[in-house]
């Protein structure tokens, strides 16, 4: 089975009382928290809305004795060999799952960014189970009831991806909101962008690539407008057909962003 993962990785929603989880912030955008899985507490995880299925580090999966099955996944635009795995008893603060059908992969490459070797990338398969707010200034996640912040955009009804409609330099594009990415990335082959006059750049995200370019553009997303925005451009097609590019959450806000899956809305200030 082919799985789609885009990187640089049981609560009722709405009426649940808000509960918080503190986090540490790295490089200004990577969110590191403590979680538990398979009965192991105090595991290190990265919150990544750009990951459709939760990823467990391969070495940890082997130590836990989890059954591994050969599989393939796509990271940004490259297919990689990984292992399919069922991850038992995953808990992040008040959000929990008896099991998640996820992926096992080597996460040691993230140690340089986080200072530690992460155990998991927490993806949308768990995050979609509760509305949640990220407060980058207070460095806390709040699950349950979330506020409606100053700017809003409609989320497409897709549990695997947090997708918003937007326009970039007058062109309609669908972007996946990605907390594991710093900036905005567009796939030029899908959009047939003209890259004349673009300067060299380097995409910063959980999964990095140097095959990008940069341009200034006007970006409109919901009620939010930004002029002269730096755009990273990858000269390829996206792995998934659901969106045209990736939108780093920090490109929208320096303070707060809230995901309201029940009302299919993302808001920020």
C-alpha positions in Angstrom: 0.0 0.0 0.0 1.3 3.5 -0.9 1.2 6.0 1.9 1.4 9.8 1.5 3.5 11.8 4.0 4.4 15.4 3.4 7.4 16.8 5.4 11.3 19.3 5.0 7.7 13.9 10.4 -10.6 10.3 21.0 -11.8 13.5 22.4 -15.1 14.8 21.3 -14.5 18.2 19.7 -15.9 21.5 20.5 -17.6 20.9 23.8 -14.6 19.4 25.6 -13.0 21.5 28.3 -9.7 23.0 27.1 -6.6 21.2 28.3 -3.0 22.4 27.7 0.3 20.8 26.9 3.6 22.9 27.1 6.1 22.7 24.3 9.6 23.8 23.3 10.1 25.7 20.1 13.1 25.1 17.8 14.3 27.2 14.9 11.2 29.4 15.5 8.7 26.9 14.2 9.4 23.2 15.2 7.2 22.2 18.1 8.6 19.6 20.5 6.4 18.0 23.1 6.3 15.0 25.5 4.0 12.2 24.7 3.6 8.4 25.4 3.2 5.4 23.2 3.0 1.6 23.8 3.1 2.3 27.5 6.3 4.3 27.3 6.0 7.8 29.0 8.1 10.9 28.4 8.7 10.2 24.7 9.9 13.2 22.6 7.6 14.1 19.7 7.3 16.8 17.0 3.9 18.2 16.2 3.5 18.2 12.4 0.2 18.9 10.6 2.1 18.2 7.4 2.2 14.5 8.3 -0.8 12.5 7.4 0.1 9.4 9.5 2.1 9.4 12.7 5.7 8.4 12.3 7.6 6.4 15.0 11.4 6.2 15.0 12.5 2.9 13.6 14.9 2.1 16.4 12.2 2.7 19.0 9.7 0.5 17.0 12.2 -2.3 17.1 12.9 -1.9 20.8 9.2 -2.1 21.5 8.9 -5.3 19.4 6.3 -3.8 17.0 5.6 -5.8 13.9 7.0 -4.0 10.8 5.8 -4.4 7.2 7.7 -3.1 4.2 6.0 0.0 2.7 6.6 3.2 0.8 6.0 6.8 1.7 6.4 10.2 0.0 8.3 12.9 1.8 7.6 16.3 0.1 8.2 14.9 -3.4 10.5 11.9 -3.0 9.4 8.3 -2.5 11.2 6.5 0.3 11.2 2.9 1.6 9.7 2.8 5.1 7.9 0.4 7.4 4.2 0.2 8.1 3.5 -0.3 11.7 0.6 -0.2 14.2 1.5 2.1 17.1 -0.4 1.2 20.3 -1.7 3.5 23.0 -0.6 6.9 21.7 -1.3 9.8 24.0 -0.6 13.5 23.7 -2.0 15.3 26.7 -5.8 14.7 26.6 -5.8 13.3 23.0 -5.4 9.5 22.8 -5.8 6.6 20.4 -5.8 2.9 21.3 -3.7 2.4 18.1 -2.6 4.2 15.0 -1.7 2.7 11.7 1.5 4.7 11.2 5.0 4.5 9.7 8.4 3.6 11.1 11.3 5.6 9.7 14.7 6.8 10.8 14.2 10.1 12.6 17.8 10.7 13.6 18.3 13.3 11.0 16.2 15.7 13.0 18.6 15.6 16.0 20.5 18.5 14.6 17.4 20.8 14.7 15.9 19.6 18.0 19.0 18.8 20.0 17.6 15.3 20.7 16.7 12.3 18.6 12.8 12.4 18.4 10.8 9.3 19.0 7.7 10.3 17.0 6.3 12.8 14.6 2.6 13.3 15.6 0.5 13.6 12.5 -3.0 14.4 11.5 -4.3 10.9 12.3 -4.0 11.9 16.0 -4.3 15.7 15.8 -7.6 15.6 13.9 -9.3 14.0 16.9 -9.5 17.3 18.7 -9.6 21.0 18.0 -6.4 22.6 19.1 -4.6 26.0 19.4 -0.9 26.6 19.1 0.3 29.6 21.1 3.9 30.2 19.9 4.5 33.0 22.4 3.3 31.2 25.4 4.6 27.9 24.0 1.6 25.9 24.9 -0.9 23.7 23.0 -4.5 23.9 24.0 -6.9 21.1 23.1 -10.7 21.2 23.2 -12.5 24.5 22.8 -10.5 26.9 20.7 -11.1 30.6 20.0 -11.9 32.3 16.7 -8.9 34.5 16.1 -8.6 37.6 13.9 -8.0 36.0 10.5 -10.0 33.0 9.3 -9.9 30.5 6.4 -12.1 27.6 5.5 -10.5 24.1 5.9 -11.3 21.6 3.2 -13.2 18.6 4.6 -10.2 16.2 4.5 -9.1 14.4 7.7 -5.7 13.6 6.3 -4.7 17.1 5.4 -5.3 20.6 6.7 -5.9 22.4 3.3 -7.0 26.0 2.7 -7.9 27.7 -0.6 -5.7 30.8 -1.4 -4.4 33.0 -4.2 -0.8 33.7 -4.9 -0.1 36.6 -7.4 -3.7 36.2 -8.5 -3.6 32.5 -9.1 -5.8 30.1 -7.1 -3.9 27.5 -5.2 -4.7 25.0 -2.5 -2.2 24.9 0.3 -1.6 22.3 3.1 -1.1 24.1 6.4 2.1 22.5 7.8 3.5 23.2 11.2 6.7 21.3 10.3 7.6 23.8 7.6 9.1 27.3 7.8 7.7 29.3 4.8 5.6 28.6 1.7 6.4 26.0 -0.9 4.8 25.7 -4.3 5.1 22.9 -6.9 5.8 24.6 -10.2 5.1 21.7 -12.6 1.6 21.5 -11.2 1.0 25.2 -11.5 3.2 25.9 -14.6 4.9 28.9 -12.9 7.3 31.0 -14.9 10.5 31.0 -12.9 12.4 33.8 -14.8 14.2 36.1 -12.4 13.9 33.9 -9.4 16.9 33.9 -7.0 18.4 30.9 -5.4 17.0 29.8 -2.0 16.9 26.9 0.5 13.7 25.3 1.8 13.6 25.1 5.5 11.5 22.4 6.9 11.5 19.0 8.7 12.6 17.6 5.3 15.0 19.8 3.5 15.8 20.1 -0.2 18.0 22.5 -2.1 16.1 22.2 -5.4 14.1 25.4 -4.8 13.9 29.0 -5.9 12.4 32.1 -4.4 10.1 34.9 -5.6 8.2 37.8 -4.1 4.5 37.4 -4.3 1.1 38.6 -3.0 -0.6 36.0 -0.9 -4.2 36.0 0.0 -5.7 33.4 2.4 -9.1 33.9 3.8 -9.2 37.4 5.4 -5.4 37.6 5.5 -3.2 39.5 2.9 0.6 39.6 2.6 2.7 41.4 0.0 6.3 40.7 -1.0 6.1 37.2 0.5 9.1 35.0 -0.1 7.9 31.8 -1.9 10.0 28.6 -2.2 9.4 26.8 -5.6 10.1 23.1 -6.2 10.3 22.2 -9.8 8.2 19.0 -9.6 4.7 17.7 -9.1 3.3 17.2 -5.5 3.2 13.6 -4.2 -0.5 14.0 -3.5 -3.2 15.5 -5.8 -5.0 17.2 -3.0 -3.0 20.4 -2.9 -0.6 22.7 -4.9 1.9 23.6 -2.2 2.7 23.8 1.5 2.0 26.7 3.9 4.1 26.8 7.0 2.0 27.9 10.0 4.6 30.4 11.0 4.2 32.2 7.6 0.7 33.2 8.9 1.4 34.1 12.5 4.0 35.0 15.1 1.6 34.4 17.9 -1.4 31.9 17.7 -3.1 29.6 15.2 -6.2 27.5 16.0 -7.5 24.5 14.1 -11.3 24.0 14.4 -11.9 20.7 12.7 -15.6 20.5 13.8 -16.4 23.8 12.0 -13.8 23.2 9.3 -11.9 26.4 10.0 -8.4 27.6 10.8 -7.8 31.0 12.4 -4.8 33.0 13.5 -3.6 36.3 14.8 
